[in-house]
Amino acid sequence: MPRDYKKRTPAKAVRQRRTSPGLWLLVILLLTAFVAALVWLKHSAPEPPQRVVEKPVPTRKLPEPVPPHKPQFEFYNTLPKQQVPVAPQVAAPAEPARPATAAPDRNDARYRVQIGSYARVADAERLRAELAFSGIETHIQSVTLAGGRLYHRVLAGPYVGQAAVAEVRQQLQAQGYQKPLILKQP
């Protein structure tokens, strides 16, 4: 039979290993730290929310908005002073309107008819062309208002006497221009 040549210690003679006291101390310290952490978490946990009674927030009155600045236009005051009422005539006068080159009568005043006023010169030119097709001679007068804005007026005339103005006014009203403005020249 084969024989085992390795030297072995008898089972009774096996010495049991002892754990070192430092290892025990380390385990006790870890367990103590774990328990301390659990206690700390329990005490530092947020308390259950308590019922909060909300007080009504006082509403703050906002300041009233400042109205935007309204520009003052002078033509509201100046145009009514220059407008001359012309009574509509039933029958058209036989005499056509005198051109501007004709000498005015001493008793007759000179008038211009303003048909429109536009901020864009293209709009004024368009109206002037429409009126030229219908036989009314017009010109464009550029005017700068107090606010610095430039407007282009479409004017017909000058006409001498109210009869000539009434004829042009009827012609304009027949074409759909309901409120031409009659201006007396100084």
Secondary structure, DSSP 4 states (H G I P E B T S, - for coil): -----S----GGGPPPP---HHHHHHHHHHHHHHHHHHHHHHHHSPPPPPPPPPPPPPPPPPPPPPPPPPPP-SHHHHHHHHB---PPPSSPPSSPPPPTTSPPPSSPPEEEEEEEEESSHHHHHHHHHHHHHTT--EEEEEEE-TTS-EEEEEEEEEEESHHHHHHHHHHHHHTT---PEEEE--
